[in-house]
């Protein structure tokens, strides 16, 4: 039960990042649907896996680092960011390893292409999210 004065709302930075990840997920699904129609099942499945290898570690990073910043000192926030980044990279490495070992047949071009596309989309979205300075 939720108390009247208590709110369980997500922090604004976390909501923004989750919104970006949701948009990237939608783009991944559209990409996979197009690949399924025009390229084939293996390419669509590989692109979906490449997108998931990007999205799952980033979701972990966002939830771990952005939800726990309230009341922490600068060095503790920075340490949490470094730890989250290390785990994010470890999860991506684990994802690629599992896909290459367990998924046959696989389209490496679709796998890496979708991963790189998600990376670029993330850079663009995060850059647009940053506050601009007037000159």
C-alpha positions in Angstrom: 0.0 0.0 0.0 1.1 3.5 -0.8 1.0 6.2 1.8 -0.6 9.5 0.9 2.6 11.6 1.2 4.8 8.9 -0.4 5.4 8.9 -4.1 7.0 6.2 -6.1 7.6 8.3 -9.2 10.7 7.7 -11.3 13.3 10.5 -11.3 13.2 12.8 -14.3 16.6 11.7 -15.8 15.5 8.0 -15.4 12.2 8.7 -17.1 13.9 10.5 -20.0 16.4 7.6 -20.5 13.6 5.0 -20.3 11.7 7.0 -22.9 14.7 6.9 -25.2 15.1 3.2 -24.6 11.4 2.7 -25.3 11.7 4.6 -28.6 14.8 2.6 -29.5 12.8 -0.6 -28.8 10.0 0.5 -31.1 12.5 1.3 -33.8 14.1 -2.1 -33.3 10.7 -3.8 -33.8 10.0 -1.8 -37.0 13.5 -2.7 -38.3 12.9 -6.4 -37.5 9.5 -6.3 -39.2 11.0 -4.8 -42.3 13.8 -7.3 -42.3 11.3 -10.1 -41.9 9.3 -8.9 -44.9 12.2 -8.1 -47.2 15.3 -10.0 -46.1 14.3 -13.1 -44.2 13.8 -14.7 -40.8 17.5 -15.1 -40.0 18.2 -11.5 -40.6 15.2 -10.3 -38.6 16.0 -12.5 -35.7 19.7 -11.5 -35.8 18.7 -7.8 -35.8 16.4 -8.3 -32.9 19.2 -10.0 -30.9 21.6 -7.2 -31.8 19.1 -4.6 -30.6 18.5 -6.6 -27.4 22.3 -6.8 -26.8 22.3 -3.0 -26.8 19.0 -2.3 -25.0 19.2 -4.8 -22.0 22.6 -3.6 -20.7 21.6 0.1 -21.1 18.3 -0.6 -19.3 20.4 -2.2 -16.5 22.8 0.8 -16.4 19.9 3.4 -16.3 18.0 1.6 -13.6 21.1 1.0 -11.5 22.7 4.4 -11.7 19.9 6.9 -12.3 17.5 5.6 -9.7 20.0 5.7 -6.8 21.5 9.2 -7.1 19.3 11.0 -4.5 21.2 12.0 -1.5 24.6 10.6 -2.6 27.7 12.6 -2.7 29.5 13.4 -5.9 32.2 10.7 -5.5 29.6 8.0 -4.7 27.5 9.0 -7.7 30.7 8.8 -9.9 31.6 5.4 -8.4 28.1 4.1 -9.1 28.3 5.3 -12.7 31.7 3.5 -13.2 30.4 0.3 -11.7 27.2 0.5 -13.8 29.3 1.1 -16.9 31.5 -1.9 -16.2 28.4 -4.1 -15.7 26.9 -2.7 -18.8 29.9 -3.7 -20.9 30.0 -7.1 -19.2 26.4 -7.7 -20.1 27.0 -6.7 -23.7 30.0 -9.1 -23.9 28.0 -11.9 -22.4 25.1 -11.2 -24.8 27.4 -11.3 -27.9 29.1 -14.5 -26.5 25.8 -16.3 -25.9 24.4 -15.3 -29.3 27.6 -16.5 -31.2 27.6 -19.8 -29.3 23.9 -20.6 -29.2 22.2 -19.1 -32.2 22.6 -20.9 -35.5 22.0 -19.7 -38.3 23.0 -16.1 -37.6 23.5 -13.1 -39.8 26.5 -11.2 -38.3 25.8 -8.2 -40.5 22.2 -7.9 -39.2 23.4 -8.5 -35.6 26.1 -5.9 -35.6 24.2 -3.5 -37.9 21.3 -3.4 -35.5 23.6 -3.0 -32.5 25.5 -0.1 -34.2 22.2 1.5 -35.3 21.0 1.4 -31.7 24.3 2.9 -30.5 24.0 5.8 -33.0 20.3 6.4 -32.1 21.3 6.5 -28.5 24.0 9.0 -29.1 21.6 11.3 -31.1 18.9 11.0 -28.5 21.2 11.6 -25.5 22.8 14.6 -27.3 19.3 16.1 -27.9 18.4 15.5 -24.3 21.4 17.5 -23.1 20.7 21.2 -22.1 21.9 23.7 -24.7 23.9 26.8 -23.9 23.0 30.0 -25.5 25.7 32.0 -27.3 
